[in-house]
């Protein structure tokens, strides 16, 4: 599409300022970098030292031998006792990394408008579920809920509910506090949710540990910085063929870890390397493939859409595995459990794993998506309503962080799954005189039907 439908530009411009959260301190955007390993993090100090997780891994490796990078990531991030995310992660200025919703309220507002846009384009169904995978601190959902509240008259006849898929007990507590004020019921008798509550604006919210626990029905799915933290397998092309990259104890430094190559082909090598692969180093995330398949099946059966927003590439990059601690790049094998581990999302793999069940759009660069969504207009409204110089400076710096190609504008991408019929022209057999075009998909200026 060439431009966003005017009604959504108006939505973006007129969203109220009530309930607007504090913007990040002015130093945060200035710390952004542009390498493949950057996430716009600011430098601080945190005490180091051997970790319980490292001792656990050393014992395991000495007993069983090397493990895959995927198994290493799974332990370091989601081990029930010492995993990085299990213990709450480090999102925000005082943590290890900062995400787009934490940088500016505009990001979440435009995501909320995207879902309302799709809801209208598909005929305003009487109910929809908004399902977020890995909601972090709940900031993005909070911004989306504010949009839904501002447009309550539009949604008045629609039954809206929020469904959060979260494995971390600590993060779910943080989300509940932000979204409901802490008024939640643990272990509800009904459904398979482990917690439920009502948002401050009166919308029911449910928490689940797995996407398969979310009830079926017309749903909008959201995965923001979710796929990049799922465990990956790494492979290296050698003279003897493909070998998997493994993690092992360093024999020269017994309390440290190192990467090694498998002596022969592994089951993962046989299953995940494509015959036509041209790269010499490849990262594959099977869990991402499984989740995308589940989303595609649900959308094909029940309708809705999925929006994925993450660092990534379209099957072109090689070694993107990296760690973040205190807003700095961190050695992925050092002090496991204390740092965020991440790898760029391979959108070509996600597209392939839909297996044609849905249409796909993107990946499109964040700056292009947000521009199509009306971010410039929304920024002007916020600037006009700002009462002091510092607020205006924060707004401009946050905008620059999101849109600047040298910061988050180019390395962050948007990708969508939609039902095939959403992108097909109306059937003219029954209405040959009809010339109405397909409603454009907000944010995407190029429709790629795959």
URWO-V530232 format. One record per residue. N is the residue number from 0. RES is the residue in one letter. SS is DSSP state (H for helix, E for strand, C for the rest). PSI is psi in whole degrees, -180 to 180 (* if undefined). OMEGA is omega as a letter, one per 40 degrees, with the letter a starting at -180 (NA if undefined). Layout:
# URWO-V530232
n=N res=RES ss=SS psi=PSI omega=OMEGA
n=N res=RES ss=SS psi=PSI omega=OMEGA
This chain:
# URWO-V530232
n=0 res=X ss=C psi=152 omega=a
n=1 res=X ss=C psi=-40 omega=a
n=2 res=X ss=C psi=162 omega=a
n=3 res=X ss=C psi=141 omega=i
n=4 res=X ss=C psi=142 omega=a
n=5 res=X ss=H psi=-34 omega=a
n=6 res=X ss=H psi=-32 omega=a
n=7 res=X ss=H psi=-31 omega=i
n=8 res=X ss=H psi=-39 omega=i
n=9 res=X ss=H psi=-42 omega=i
n=10 res=X ss=H psi=-50 omega=a
n=11 res=X ss=H psi=-36 omega=a
n=12 res=X ss=H psi=-34 omega=a
n=13 res=X ss=H psi=-1 omega=i
n=14 res=X ss=C psi=134 omega=a
n=15 res=X ss=C psi=162 omega=a
n=16 res=X ss=C psi=-7 omega=a
n=17 res=X ss=C psi=137 omega=i
n=18 res=X ss=C psi=10 omega=a
n=19 res=X ss=C psi=131 omega=a
n=20 res=X ss=C psi=168 omega=i
n=21 res=X ss=C psi=134 omega=i
n=22 res=X ss=C psi=157 omega=a
n=23 res=X ss=C psi=155 omega=i
n=24 res=X ss=C psi=153 omega=a
n=25 res=X ss=C psi=-16 omega=a
n=26 res=X ss=H psi=-21 omega=a
n=27 res=X ss=H psi=-50 omega=a
n=28 res=X ss=H psi=-30 omega=a
n=29 res=X ss=H psi=-17 omega=a
n=30 res=X ss=C psi=8 omega=a
n=31 res=X ss=C psi=150 omega=i
n=32 res=X ss=C psi=176 omega=a
n=33 res=X ss=C psi=0 omega=i
n=34 res=X ss=C psi=167 omega=i
n=35 res=X ss=C psi=-19 omega=a
n=36 res=X ss=C psi=27 omega=a
n=37 res=X ss=C psi=149 omega=i
n=38 res=X ss=C psi=22 omega=a
n=39 res=X ss=C psi=58 omega=a
n=40 res=X ss=C psi=148 omega=a
n=41 res=X ss=C psi=148 omega=a
n=42 res=X ss=C psi=133 omega=i
n=43 res=X ss=C psi=-176 omega=i
n=44 res=X ss=C psi=147 omega=i
n=45 res=X ss=C psi=137 omega=a
n=46 res=X ss=C psi=144 omega=a
n=47 res=X ss=C psi=-143 omega=a
n=48 res=X ss=C psi=164 omega=i
n=49 res=X ss=C psi=146 omega=a
n=50 res=X ss=C psi=157 omega=i
n=51 res=X ss=H psi=-39 omega=i
n=52 res=X ss=H psi=-43 omega=a
n=53 res=X ss=H psi=-44 omega=i
n=54 res=X ss=H psi=-41 omega=i
n=55 res=X ss=H psi=-45 omega=a
n=56 res=X ss=H psi=-40 omega=i
n=57 res=X ss=H psi=-44 omega=i
n=58 res=X ss=H psi=-43 omega=a
n=59 res=X ss=H psi=-47 omega=a
n=60 res=X ss=H psi=-38 omega=i
n=61 res=X ss=H psi=-26 omega=a
n=62 res=X ss=H psi=-37 omega=a
n=63 res=X ss=H psi=-14 omega=a
n=64 res=X ss=C psi=-176 omega=a
n=65 res=X ss=C psi=152 omega=i
n=66 res=X ss=E psi=162 omega=i
n=67 res=X ss=E psi=160 omega=i
n=68 res=X ss=H psi=-35 omega=i
n=69 res=X ss=H psi=-44 omega=i
n=70 res=X ss=H psi=-38 omega=i
n=71 res=X ss=H psi=-47 omega=i
n=72 res=X ss=H psi=-42 omega=a
n=73 res=X ss=H psi=-43 omega=i
n=74 res=X ss=H psi=-49 omega=a
n=75 res=X ss=H psi=-33 omega=a
n=76 res=X ss=H psi=-38 omega=a
n=77 res=X ss=H psi=15 omega=i
n=78 res=X ss=C psi=132 omega=a
n=79 res=X ss=C psi=-33 omega=a
n=80 res=X ss=C psi=-43 omega=a
n=81 res=X ss=C psi=10 omega=a
n=82 res=X ss=C psi=146 omega=a
n=83 res=X ss=C psi=-49 omega=a
n=84 res=X ss=C psi=-34 omega=i
n=85 res=X ss=C psi=-37 omega=a
n=86 res=X ss=C psi=2 omega=i
n=87 res=X ss=C psi=-10 omega=i
n=88 res=X ss=C psi=-173 omega=a
n=89 res=X ss=C psi=52 omega=a
n=90 res=X ss=E psi=141 omega=i
n=91 res=X ss=C psi=174 omega=a
n=92 res=X ss=C psi=-33 omega=a
n=93 res=X ss=C psi=-1 omega=a
n=94 res=X ss=C psi=-140 omega=a
n=95 res=X ss=C psi=-21 omega=i
n=96 res=X ss=E psi=159 omega=i
n=97 res=X ss=C psi=139 omega=a
n=98 res=X ss=C psi=168 omega=a
n=99 res=X ss=H psi=-44 omega=i
n=100 res=X ss=H psi=-29 omega=i
n=101 res=X ss=H psi=-21 omega=a
n=102 res=X ss=H psi=-43 omega=a
n=103 res=X ss=C psi=139 omega=i
n=104 res=X ss=H psi=-27 omega=a
n=105 res=X ss=H psi=-37 omega=a
n=106 res=X ss=H psi=-54 omega=a
n=107 res=X ss=H psi=-35 omega=i
n=108 res=X ss=H psi=-44 omega=a
n=109 res=X ss=H psi=-32 omega=i
n=110 res=X ss=H psi=-43 omega=i
n=111 res=X ss=H psi=-42 omega=i
n=112 res=X ss=H psi=-35 omega=i
n=113 res=X ss=H psi=-44 omega=a
n=114 res=X ss=H psi=-40 omega=i
n=115 res=X ss=H psi=-37 omega=i
n=116 res=X ss=H psi=-47 omega=a
n=117 res=X ss=H psi=-35 omega=i
n=118 res=X ss=H psi=-44 omega=i
n=119 res=X ss=H psi=-44 omega=a
n=120 res=X ss=H psi=-26 omega=a
n=121 res=X ss=C psi=19 omega=i
n=122 res=X ss=C psi=19 omega=i
n=123 res=X ss=C psi=65 omega=i
n=124 res=X ss=C psi=155 omega=a
n=125 res=X ss=C psi=-15 omega=i
n=126 res=X ss=E psi=148 omega=i
n=127 res=X ss=E psi=149 omega=i
n=128 res=X ss=E psi=133 omega=i
n=129 res=X ss=E psi=116 omega=a
n=130 res=X ss=E psi=115 omega=i
n=131 res=X ss=E psi=133 omega=i
n=132 res=X ss=E psi=124 omega=i
n=133 res=X ss=C psi=68 omega=a
n=134 res=X ss=C psi=4 omega=i
n=135 res=X ss=C psi=-127 omega=i
n=136 res=X ss=C psi=-3 omega=a
n=137 res=X ss=C psi=4 omega=a
n=138 res=X ss=H psi=-44 omega=a
n=139 res=X ss=H psi=-45 omega=i
n=140 res=X ss=H psi=-39 omega=i
n=141 res=X ss=H psi=-43 omega=i
n=142 res=X ss=H psi=-40 omega=i
n=143 res=X ss=H psi=-42 omega=i
n=144 res=X ss=H psi=-34 omega=i
n=145 res=X ss=H psi=-39 omega=i
n=146 res=X ss=H psi=-46 omega=i
n=147 res=X ss=H psi=-38 omega=i
n=148 res=X ss=H psi=-42 omega=i
n=149 res=X ss=H psi=-30 omega=a
n=150 res=X ss=C psi=33 omega=a
n=151 res=X ss=C psi=-34 omega=a
n=152 res=X ss=C psi=-34 omega=i
n=153 res=X ss=C psi=-36 omega=a
n=154 res=X ss=C psi=9 omega=a
n=155 res=X ss=C psi=-31 omega=a
n=156 res=X ss=C psi=13 omega=a
n=157 res=X ss=C psi=134 omega=i
n=158 res=X ss=E psi=102 omega=a
n=159 res=X ss=E psi=137 omega=i
n=160 res=X ss=E psi=153 omega=a
n=161 res=X ss=E psi=135 omega=a
n=162 res=X ss=E psi=116 omega=a
n=163 res=X ss=E psi=126 omega=i
n=164 res=X ss=E psi=109 omega=a
n=165 res=X ss=C psi=125 omega=a
n=166 res=X ss=C psi=-19 omega=a
n=167 res=X ss=C psi=118 omega=i
n=168 res=X ss=H psi=-39 omega=a
n=169 res=X ss=H psi=-44 omega=a
n=170 res=X ss=H psi=-36 omega=i
n=171 res=X ss=H psi=-34 omega=i
n=172 res=X ss=H psi=-43 omega=i
n=173 res=X ss=H psi=-44 omega=i
n=174 res=X ss=H psi=-44 omega=a
n=175 res=X ss=H psi=-40 omega=i
n=176 res=X ss=H psi=-44 omega=a
n=177 res=X ss=H psi=-42 omega=a
n=178 res=X ss=H psi=-31 omega=a
n=179 res=X ss=H psi=-5 omega=a
n=180 res=X ss=C psi=14 omega=i
n=181 res=X ss=C psi=1 omega=a
n=182 res=X ss=C psi=87 omega=a
n=183 res=X ss=E psi=161 omega=i
n=184 res=X ss=E psi=119 omega=i
n=185 res=X ss=E psi=149 omega=i
n=186 res=X ss=C psi=56 omega=i
n=187 res=X ss=C psi=146 omega=a
n=188 res=X ss=C psi=-35 omega=a
n=189 res=X ss=C psi=153 omega=i
n=190 res=X ss=C psi=-171 omega=a
n=191 res=X ss=C psi=13 omega=i
n=192 res=X ss=C psi=147 omega=i
n=193 res=X ss=C psi=-8 omega=i
n=194 res=X ss=E psi=148 omega=i
n=195 res=X ss=E psi=158 omega=i
n=196 res=X ss=E psi=-172 omega=i
n=197 res=X ss=E psi=133 omega=a
n=198 res=X ss=C psi=166 omega=i
n=199 res=X ss=C psi=-18 omega=i
n=200 res=X ss=C psi=9 omega=i
n=201 res=X ss=C psi=14 omega=a
n=202 res=X ss=C psi=131 omega=a
n=203 res=X ss=E psi=140 omega=a
n=204 res=X ss=E psi=136 omega=i
n=205 res=X ss=E psi=147 omega=i
n=206 res=X ss=E psi=139 omega=a
n=207 res=X ss=E psi=158 omega=i
n=208 res=X ss=C psi=-17 omega=a
n=209 res=X ss=C psi=145 omega=a
n=210 res=X ss=H psi=-27 omega=a
n=211 res=X ss=H psi=-17 omega=i
n=212 res=X ss=H psi=-18 omega=a
n=213 res=X ss=C psi=131 omega=a
n=214 res=X ss=C psi=149 omega=i
n=215 res=X ss=C psi=164 omega=a
n=216 res=X ss=C psi=168 omega=a
n=217 res=X ss=C psi=118 omega=a
n=218 res=X ss=E psi=146 omega=i
n=219 res=X ss=E psi=127 omega=a
n=220 res=X ss=E psi=145 omega=a
n=221 res=X ss=E psi=126 omega=i
n=222 res=X ss=E psi=93 omega=a
n=223 res=X ss=E psi=119 omega=a
n=224 res=X ss=C psi=48 omega=i
n=225 res=X ss=C psi=-51 omega=a
n=226 res=X ss=H psi=-28 omega=a
n=227 res=X ss=H psi=-13 omega=a
n=228 res=X ss=H psi=3 omega=i
n=229 res=X ss=C psi=149 omega=a
n=230 res=X ss=C psi=136 omega=i
n=231 res=X ss=C psi=153 omega=i
n=232 res=X ss=E psi=140 omega=i
n=233 res=X ss=E psi=139 omega=a
n=234 res=X ss=E psi=145 omega=i
n=235 res=X ss=E psi=132 omega=i
n=236 res=X ss=E psi=132 omega=i
n=237 res=X ss=E psi=177 omega=i
n=238 res=X ss=C psi=-24 omega=a
n=239 res=X ss=C psi=11 omega=a
n=240 res=X ss=E psi=-170 omega=a
n=241 res=X ss=E psi=136 omega=i
n=242 res=X ss=E psi=146 omega=i
n=243 res=X ss=E psi=141 omega=i
n=244 res=X ss=E psi=127 omega=a
n=245 res=X ss=E psi=166 omega=i
n=246 res=X ss=E psi=132 omega=a
n=247 res=X ss=E psi=170 omega=i
n=248 res=X ss=E psi=140 omega=i
n=249 res=X ss=C psi=115 omega=a
n=250 res=X ss=C psi=-24 omega=a
n=251 res=X ss=C psi=-26 omega=i
n=252 res=X ss=C psi=90 omega=a
n=253 res=X ss=C psi=-26 omega=a
n=254 res=X ss=C psi=18 omega=i
n=255 res=X ss=C psi=161 omega=i
n=256 res=X ss=E psi=160 omega=i
n=257 res=X ss=E psi=162 omega=i
n=258 res=X ss=E psi=141 omega=i
n=259 res=X ss=E psi=163 omega=i
n=260 res=X ss=E psi=143 omega=i
n=261 res=X ss=C psi=140 omega=a
n=262 res=X ss=C psi=-24 omega=i
n=263 res=X ss=C psi=-179 omega=i
n=264 res=X ss=C psi=144 omega=i
n=265 res=X ss=C psi=166 omega=i
n=266 res=X ss=H psi=-38 omega=i
n=267 res=X ss=H psi=-40 omega=i
n=268 res=X ss=H psi=-44 omega=a
n=269 res=X ss=H psi=-35 omega=a
n=270 res=X ss=H psi=-30 omega=a
n=271 res=X ss=H psi=-14 omega=i
n=272 res=X ss=C psi=123 omega=a
n=273 res=X ss=C psi=144 omega=a
n=274 res=X ss=C psi=-31 omega=a
n=275 res=X ss=C psi=5 omega=a
n=276 res=X ss=C psi=131 omega=a
n=277 res=X ss=C psi=-18 omega=a
n=278 res=X ss=C psi=158 omega=i
n=279 res=X ss=C psi=-16 omega=i
n=280 res=X ss=E psi=130 omega=a
n=281 res=X ss=E psi=141 omega=i
n=282 res=X ss=E psi=131 omega=i
n=283 res=X ss=E psi=136 omega=a
n=284 res=X ss=C psi=90 omega=a
n=285 res=X ss=H psi=-36 omega=a
n=286 res=X ss=H psi=-38 omega=i
n=287 res=X ss=H psi=-40 omega=i
n=288 res=X ss=H psi=-43 omega=i
n=289 res=X ss=H psi=-45 omega=a
n=290 res=X ss=H psi=-42 omega=i
n=291 res=X ss=H psi=-40 omega=i
n=292 res=X ss=H psi=-44 omega=i
n=293 res=X ss=H psi=-42 omega=i
n=294 res=X ss=H psi=-46 omega=a
n=295 res=X ss=H psi=-42 omega=i
n=296 res=X ss=H psi=-42 omega=a
n=297 res=X ss=H psi=-44 omega=a
n=298 res=X ss=H psi=-40 omega=i
n=299 res=X ss=H psi=-39 omega=a
n=300 res=X ss=H psi=-46 omega=a
n=301 res=X ss=H psi=-10 omega=a
n=302 res=X ss=C psi=175 omega=a
n=303 res=X ss=E psi=-150 omega=a
n=304 res=X ss=E psi=160 omega=i
n=305 res=X ss=E psi=137 omega=i
n=306 res=X ss=E psi=122 omega=i
n=307 res=X ss=E psi=128 omega=i
n=308 res=X ss=E psi=118 omega=a
n=309 res=X ss=E psi=165 omega=i
n=310 res=X ss=E psi=139 omega=a
n=311 res=X ss=E psi=-174 omega=a
n=312 res=X ss=E psi=170 omega=a
n=313 res=X ss=C psi=55 omega=i
n=314 res=X ss=C psi=26 omega=a
n=315 res=X ss=C psi=-28 omega=a
n=316 res=X ss=C psi=166 omega=a
n=317 res=X ss=C psi=-85 omega=a
n=318 res=X ss=C psi=101 omega=a
n=319 res=X ss=C psi=2 omega=a
n=320 res=X ss=C psi=126 omega=a
n=321 res=X ss=E psi=166 omega=i
n=322 res=X ss=E psi=157 omega=i
n=323 res=X ss=E psi=133 omega=i
n=324 res=X ss=E psi=134 omega=a
n=325 res=X ss=C psi=37 omega=i
n=326 res=X ss=C psi=20 omega=i
n=327 res=X ss=E psi=156 omega=i
n=328 res=X ss=E psi=140 omega=a
n=329 res=X ss=E psi=139 omega=i
n=330 res=X ss=C psi=121 omega=a
n=331 res=X ss=C psi=-23 omega=a
n=332 res=X ss=C psi=1 omega=a
n=333 res=X ss=C psi=134 omega=i
n=334 res=X ss=C psi=57 omega=i
n=335 res=X ss=C psi=144 omega=a
n=336 res=X ss=C psi=-11 omega=a
n=337 res=X ss=C psi=0 omega=a
n=338 res=X ss=C psi=154 omega=i
n=339 res=X ss=E psi=128 omega=i
n=340 res=X ss=E psi=136 omega=a
n=341 res=X ss=E psi=157 omega=i
n=342 res=X ss=C psi=143 omega=a
n=343 res=X ss=C psi=142 omega=i
n=344 res=X ss=E psi=133 omega=i
n=345 res=X ss=E psi=99 omega=a
n=346 res=X ss=H psi=-27 omega=i
n=347 res=X ss=H psi=-34 omega=i
n=348 res=X ss=H psi=-44 omega=i
n=349 res=X ss=H psi=-44 omega=i
n=350 res=X ss=H psi=-45 omega=a
n=351 res=X ss=H psi=-39 omega=a
n=352 res=X ss=H psi=-10 omega=i
n=353 res=X ss=C psi=-19 omega=i
n=354 res=X ss=C psi=34 omega=i
n=355 res=X ss=C psi=5 omega=a
n=356 res=X ss=C psi=-28 omega=i
n=357 res=X ss=C psi=165 omega=i
n=358 res=X ss=E psi=155 omega=i
n=359 res=X ss=E psi=146 omega=i
n=360 res=X ss=E psi=138 omega=i
n=361 res=X ss=E psi=-170 omega=e
n=362 res=X ss=E psi=144 omega=i
n=363 res=X ss=E psi=142 omega=a
n=364 res=X ss=E psi=147 omega=a
n=365 res=X ss=H psi=-44 omega=a
n=366 res=X ss=H psi=-34 omega=i
n=367 res=X ss=H psi=-45 omega=a
n=368 res=X ss=H psi=-50 omega=a
n=369 res=X ss=H psi=-34 omega=i
n=370 res=X ss=H psi=-44 omega=i
n=371 res=X ss=H psi=-29 omega=a
n=372 res=X ss=C psi=-6 omega=i
n=373 res=X ss=C psi=28 omega=a
n=374 res=X ss=H psi=-35 omega=a
n=375 res=X ss=H psi=-42 omega=i
n=376 res=X ss=H psi=-43 omega=a
n=377 res=X ss=H psi=-40 omega=i
n=378 res=X ss=H psi=-44 omega=a
n=379 res=X ss=H psi=-40 omega=i
n=380 res=X ss=H psi=-45 omega=a
n=381 res=X ss=H psi=-39 omega=i
n=382 res=X ss=H psi=-41 omega=a
n=383 res=X ss=H psi=-30 omega=a
n=384 res=X ss=H psi=-4 omega=i
n=385 res=X ss=C psi=136 omega=a
n=386 res=X ss=C psi=-13 omega=a
n=387 res=X ss=C psi=163 omega=a
n=388 res=X ss=H psi=-41 omega=a
n=389 res=X ss=H psi=-42 omega=i
n=390 res=X ss=H psi=-42 omega=i
n=391 res=X ss=H psi=-40 omega=i
n=392 res=X ss=H psi=-42 omega=i
n=393 res=X ss=H psi=-42 omega=i
n=394 res=X ss=H psi=-45 omega=a
n=395 res=X ss=H psi=-40 omega=i
n=396 res=X ss=H psi=-38 omega=i
n=397 res=X ss=H psi=-42 omega=i
n=398 res=X ss=H psi=-44 omega=a
n=399 res=X ss=H psi=-39 omega=i
n=400 res=X ss=H psi=-42 omega=a
n=401 res=X ss=H psi=-35 omega=a
n=402 res=X ss=H psi=-25 omega=a
n=403 res=X ss=C psi=125 omega=i
n=404 res=X ss=C psi=-26 omega=a
n=405 res=X ss=C psi=-8 omega=a
n=406 res=X ss=C psi=-105 omega=a
n=407 res=X ss=C psi=-9 omega=a
n=408 res=X ss=C psi=-36 omega=a
n=409 res=X ss=C psi=-29 omega=a
n=410 res=X ss=C psi=-13 omega=i
n=411 res=X ss=E psi=137 omega=a
n=412 res=X ss=E psi=157 omega=i
n=413 res=X ss=E psi=143 omega=a
n=414 res=X ss=E psi=138 omega=a
n=415 res=X ss=E psi=148 omega=i
n=416 res=X ss=E psi=131 omega=a
n=417 res=X ss=E psi=153 omega=i
n=418 res=X ss=C psi=146 omega=a
n=419 res=X ss=H psi=-40 omega=a
n=420 res=X ss=H psi=-20 omega=i
n=421 res=X ss=H psi=-29 omega=a
n=422 res=X ss=H psi=7 omega=i
n=423 res=X ss=C psi=146 omega=i
n=424 res=X ss=C psi=151 omega=a
n=425 res=X ss=C psi=148 omega=i
n=426 res=X ss=C psi=116 omega=a
n=427 res=X ss=C psi=3 omega=i
n=428 res=X ss=C psi=-39 omega=a
n=429 res=X ss=C psi=-27 omega=i
n=430 res=X ss=C psi=74 omega=a
n=431 res=X ss=C psi=-23 omega=a
n=432 res=X ss=C psi=-10 omega=a
n=433 res=X ss=C psi=130 omega=i
n=434 res=X ss=C psi=15 omega=a
n=435 res=X ss=C psi=132 omega=a
n=436 res=X ss=C psi=168 omega=i
n=437 res=X ss=C psi=133 omega=i
n=438 res=X ss=C psi=128 omega=a
n=439 res=X ss=C psi=151 omega=i
n=440 res=X ss=C psi=113 omega=a
n=441 res=X ss=C psi=139 omega=i
n=442 res=X ss=C psi=-28 omega=a
n=443 res=X ss=C psi=121 omega=a
n=444 res=X ss=C psi=-1 omega=i
n=445 res=X ss=C psi=121 omega=a
n=446 res=X ss=C psi=112 omega=a
n=447 res=X ss=C psi=102 omega=a
n=448 res=X ss=C psi=110 omega=a
n=449 res=X ss=C psi=* omega=NA
